[in-house]
Amino acid sequence: MTSPPPEPDWRTVTAAAVGEAAERPAGMSRRRWRRQRAEELRATRAETTDAVRRSTPVGPAAVGVLALVVLGCGLFARCGADDHPAPPSSAAPAATAPDDPVPPTPSATTPAATTPEAAAGPWVRAWLTRDPVADRTWRAAVQRAAPWATRELTADLRRRPDQRWGAIVSAGEITRATAVTVAPAGGDLPPDAPGRVWRIVTATVDADGYVHATRTEHVTVEVMEMTTGWRVSRVLGA
């Protein structure tokens, strides 16, 4: 019967692993010595672990010494790092990308709005028709209404969060403007002038959400005559 291999001298192994009586050679910098010791200890830890695994049986003393070796090597390896580590670089804040430019409206879809009403009515109908799941942001409705608006208004509405959008998202709604009527705004607004008028658009909105509802919304808009026809240029309260 073959006798089991002798158990390693754990005191010797442990002393070697944790760097007992290790001294820095003269002329060697502390930083270089620490790095060299860390590499040596990693090798010693691997050899010691292998020796423990080969020992038969692995008694409680072996398990305890193995834990001590791993702990000691780990602590010294950490000390082997630079004495003066560079401070963690602060992450630069993510650059906020500017709002994407307004896509040009294809000429084939540009409506020939020959009257202020022909621009104001369709614009409000498209602007108030929204599906948060499909649209993802209020910009989708703004872009659908873009053919009846000036580029400046479209760009402005795409930049600014829409209060109506927040309300319909909170209510879980999908809204659809089913009918609109357009009339002169009157009141304190300026009277009609050549190339510039104010109109109030009354829209019937079907809202399908947590509670189904049909409501009436009033939107006051300024409409200007452009070279391509009349276009909505301002919206009050938007």
PETABEL-V854617 format. One line per field, one symbol per residue. psi: psi as a letter, one per 40 degrees, with the letter a starting at -180 (. if undefined). burial: # if it has 16 or more other ideal C-beta (glycine too) atoms within 10 Angstrom, else .. A space follows every 50 residues. Layout:
psi->???
burial->???
//
This chain:
psi->hhiiiihigddddddddefhehihihehiddddddddddddddddddddd ddddhhihiddddddddddddddddddddeihdgihihhhhhihhhhihi ihiihhddehigheiddedddddddddehigdddddieddddddeddeii dddddddddhihddddddddefihihhdiiihiidabeiiiiihehihih hhhhhhhhadhhihihihhhihhihideaiihdihhe.
burial->.......#.#..##.####..............#..##.##..##..#.. ##..#......#..##.##..##..##..#.................... .#..#.....#.#..###############.#..#..############# ..##.###...#.##..#..#.###.#..#.#..#...........#### #.#####...........#######...#######..#
//
